[in-house]
Amino acid sequence: MRMADLAGEILPRWTAESPGGGPIIRDTGQVAELIALGRMVAVLPESVGCHLGRDLVAIPVEGRRTTLLAAWSEDRRDRALAGFIRSAAETAAMRSAHRRPAS
């Protein structure tokens, strides 16, 4: 499937300022519920798609890349945060390398 295949579908909005006419999502629990009710479709990261529930199906969207951002207060210097960021960066790098087509 490609993003163009979703033209005309109702997609969620994460803020009132987001484009489109889909429902505004307040928390991730609403996403699966609204999809199951037939009120929308959603383009989600693979990590979310595999936890949608038994009655829902995730279909890969060709060429779609998800960017994950992490933000924290500049005055935080604790080891727990550093460990989390290091682990997230290593996991992202590993997943990215795994998806690259063979040359």
C-alpha positions as CSV (number, residue, x, y, z in Angstrom):
1,M,0.0,0.0,0.0
2,R,1.1,3.6,-0.7
3,M,0.1,6.8,1.0
4,A,-1.8,7.8,-2.2
5,D,-4.0,4.7,-1.6
6,L,-5.3,6.4,1.6
7,A,-6.6,9.5,-0.3
8,G,-10.1,10.2,1.0
9,E,-9.7,8.1,4.1
10,I,-10.4,9.6,7.5
11,L,-7.1,9.9,9.4
12,P,-6.6,10.9,13.0
13,R,-5.4,14.3,14.1
14,W,-3.1,14.6,17.1
15,T,-3.9,18.3,17.7
16,A,-6.7,20.6,16.8
17,E,-4.3,22.4,14.5
18,S,-3.4,19.2,12.5
19,P,-4.7,19.2,9.0
20,G,-7.7,17.1,8.0
21,G,-11.1,16.4,9.4
22,G,-10.4,13.2,11.4
23,P,-11.0,12.9,15.1
24,I,-8.6,14.5,17.5
25,I,-6.8,11.8,19.4
26,R,-6.2,12.4,23.1
27,D,-4.4,9.1,23.9
28,T,-3.1,6.1,22.0
29,G,-5.9,3.9,23.4
30,Q,-8.4,5.8,21.2
31,V,-6.6,4.8,18.0
32,A,-7.4,1.1,18.1
33,E,-11.0,1.8,19.3
34,L,-11.8,4.2,16.5
35,I,-10.2,2.0,13.9
36,A,-12.3,-1.0,15.2
37,L,-15.4,1.2,15.1
38,G,-14.7,1.9,11.4
39,R,-14.4,5.6,12.1
40,M,-10.9,6.0,10.7
41,V,-7.7,4.4,9.5
42,A,-4.2,5.4,10.9
43,V,-0.6,5.3,9.7
44,L,1.3,4.1,12.7
45,P,4.8,3.0,13.6
46,E,5.4,-0.7,13.3
47,S,5.9,-0.9,17.0
48,V,2.3,0.2,17.5
49,G,0.9,-1.8,14.7
50,C,1.9,-5.1,16.2
51,H,-0.1,-4.3,19.3
52,L,-3.4,-3.3,17.8
53,G,-5.4,-6.3,18.9
54,R,-6.8,-9.5,17.3
55,D,-9.5,-7.9,15.3
56,L,-7.4,-5.3,13.5
57,V,-4.9,-5.7,10.7
58,A,-1.7,-3.7,10.0
59,I,-0.6,-3.3,6.4
60,P,2.9,-1.8,5.6
61,V,2.8,1.5,3.8
62,E,5.5,1.6,1.1
63,G,8.1,4.3,1.4
64,R,6.7,5.6,4.7
65,R,9.4,6.3,7.3
66,T,8.7,7.3,10.9
67,T,10.8,9.7,12.8
68,L,11.0,9.3,16.5
69,L,12.1,12.3,18.5
70,A,13.2,12.4,22.1
71,A,13.3,15.6,24.1
72,W,14.3,16.4,27.6
73,S,15.2,19.3,29.8
74,E,18.8,20.6,29.1
75,D,19.6,20.5,32.8
76,R,19.0,16.7,33.1
77,R,22.2,14.8,33.4
78,D,21.2,11.6,35.2
79,R,22.3,8.1,34.2
80,A,18.8,6.8,33.8
81,L,18.1,9.3,31.0
82,A,21.5,8.7,29.4
83,G,20.9,4.9,29.4
84,F,17.4,5.3,27.9
85,I,18.7,7.6,25.1
86,R,21.7,5.3,24.4
87,S,19.4,2.3,24.2
88,A,16.9,4.0,22.0
89,A,19.6,5.2,19.6
90,E,21.2,1.7,19.4
91,T,17.8,0.1,18.8
92,A,17.0,2.6,16.1
93,A,20.3,2.1,14.4
94,M,19.9,-1.7,14.5
95,R,16.4,-1.6,13.1
96,S,17.5,0.9,10.4
97,A,20.4,-1.3,9.3
98,H,18.1,-4.4,9.3
99,R,15.7,-2.7,6.8
100,R,18.3,-1.4,4.3
101,P,18.1,-3.3,1.0
102,A,21.1,-5.4,0.0
103,S,23.3,-3.6,-2.5
